[in-house]
Amino acid sequence: MSPRRYSTQKRQESFAGTRRAIVEAAKSLHAERGVLATSWQDIAERAAISPVTVYRHFRSLTELIPACAQSFVESVRPITEDEALAAFAELASASQRLERLVRDDCACYRRGRGWFHAAMRESDLIPELGLVVSSQQQTLRTLIRAALDDDAPEQLVSALVAVIDFPFWYSLVEAGVPEEAAPNVVLTICLDLLARYLCQPSSVLGRS
């Protein structure tokens, strides 16, 4: 390898490493105190670099939030649409598919509780966060539809989105429900909703 190519590679690695440090610092601060309460100076101090360096990499929240969201998704590993569809194909009933979705989502919420909460709390105030939250909710709606029968009413889908989405899980945990017990609470409500809208007893839907 020529000295020039080696030098270029080292610069690229250094640039990528600094960028990762900024994103990790921003994510942790956003989870701790919120996005609006976090300054570029705060991020610089947490990442042990200068504010000028932070600004060179990210000039605004328009650039920083998507980078944080991508890093967050990579760290909490939510079930993807393809993974969910593959898992659903092996499950015979809507109740089983909903259970798989609920347990996967709640596990994801546990892993990313802080940043999830910051994003939801300020999504109405910061357009970039609003886009992240809207995308997450649309994916959830798509997966719920995939878990149900084709003729499931929109009212049922909307109700299930509200129950399975992060804010309801978070409210349960904040009210004192242990994180490990929250999925069972969410699932019970989902199966009751499914039984109500389909006019079938819960036992028929696979609930013990």
N, C-alpha and C positions, 0 to 999 in steps of 0.2 A: 504494500500500500504506500502510495506516495505521501510525503509530508503534508502536501496541500490537502489531499483527500482526507487524511487522518485529522488534520486541523478542522476541516469542515464538519466531519462527523462528530468530533468532540463538541464543537459549538452547537450543533443540532441537539445533541444529547443534553447539554447544559440548558439550552433553551426549553426543551421539553420537561426537564426536571424542575426548573423554576416555575413553569406553568402549572405543573402538578402540585407543587407546594402552595402556590397561590390558591388554586381551586380547593385543596384540602383545608387550608386556613379559612377560606371564605365559608365553606360548608359548615365547619365546626362553629364558627362565629354566628352564622345565620341560625343554626339550631339552638345556640345558647341564648341569643339576644334578639334575633330577628334580622331581616335584611335591611330595613330602613334604619335600624339603630347601629348598623355596622358601616364604618367608614373605610376608605382605602387605606388610611393610616392604621386603623385597627388590623386590617388584613396584613399589611406590611409587617407590623410588629409581631403578629402571630407566625408569619412565615419567615421571620428573621431576614427580611430584605428591605430595600428602600421603597417608599411610596412611588417614586418615579419608575421603579422597575415594575411595580404592580400596574401602573398606568400604561406602560409600554405594551404589556400583554393584554390588558383589558381596559378599554377607554370608558366603558359605561356598563350598566347593568344589562343592557341589550346584548353585550358580548359575554358578560360573566355568568348570568343566570343559565343560559343554555349549556355552558361548559360545566357548571355545577350540577345541573340536572342530569347530564350524560354520565358524569362521574358517580352521581348518586345511584342511578339505575344500575350501573356496573357493580356497585358495592352491595346493594341490597338484593340484587338478582331476582326481580319479580318474574313470575311465570310469563313467558311470551305467548302471543296468540297461537303460534304454530305448536308450541309445547302443550298448550291447553287443549287445542283441537285434537292432538294426537292422544292425550290422556282421556278426553271425553269419548273418543271413538271406542275405547275399551270398557266403558261403563254403560250399563244397561238402562238406567233410569235417570230422570231429571234430578231427583234428590241426591243420587250419588255424584252426579256431575257438579251440582251446587256445593256439595260438601267438599269436593276436591278444590274448587275455586275458593271457597271460604277459608279453608285451612291454609292454602298457599298464600292468599292475600294477607291473612292475619299474621303469618310468619314474617312476611315482608314488612308489614307495619311495625312489628317488634324490632326488626333489624334497623329500620330507618325512622324511628319514631320522631326524633328531634327535627330533622329536616322536613319530613312530611308535615309536621305541625306548623313549622315556619312558613312553608309554601302555602298551605291552606289558609292560614291566618291572614296573610298579606296578599293573597291572590287578587282581591278586589282593588288593591292599592297599587300593585306593580304589574303592568301589562304582561311582562315577560313571565312572571310567575302564573298569571292567569292562563297563559297559553299552555304552560306545563300541566297545570291542574286540569284544564279542559281536555287535554290530550289523554291524561290518565283516566279521567272519568268516561271518555268516549271508548277507550279500550275496555274498561270494566263493563260498560253497557254491551259492547260487542260480544264479550265472553259470556255474559249472562244470557244473551240471546242464543248463543251457541249451546249453552247448557240446557236450555228449555226446548220444548216442542216448538215446531215452526209457527203454530197458531197462537202462541202465548200472547196475551193482551199487553199493550204498551203500558197500561197502568201497573201490571204486575212487574214488568221489567223496571220501571221507574222506582217502584217501592223497594225492589231488591237492590238496586243501585244505592239507594239511600242507606240501607241496612249494612251492605257489605263494604261501602266506601270507608276511607280512613276516619272521617270525623265521628262516625258512630262508634267505631272501635275505640277511638281515643276517649270519647265521653264515658264509655264503660270503664276503662282503666282508671280514668281520673275520679270516677265515682267509687272506686275501691274494688272493682272486679279484677282478680289476678290476671296478668297477661296470658298465662297458660289456660285460664278458664274462659277467656273472652270468646275464642272461636266457637265454643259450645253454645254460648248465649246467642251469638250471631246466627249460628246454624239453626238453632231452635226457632228463632223468629222467621228465618227464611223458609223453613219447612211449613210453618204455620201459615205464612203468606201463600205458599204454593198450594196448600190444601184449601185455603179459603177461596182463592180465585178459581181453582179447578173443581171446587165443590166435591172434594173427595176427603175421606177421613185421613188423618195424618199417618195412621198405621199403614195405609195402602201405599204411601209415598216413601216407605222405608224408614220411618222414624221409630225408634224403639220406645 
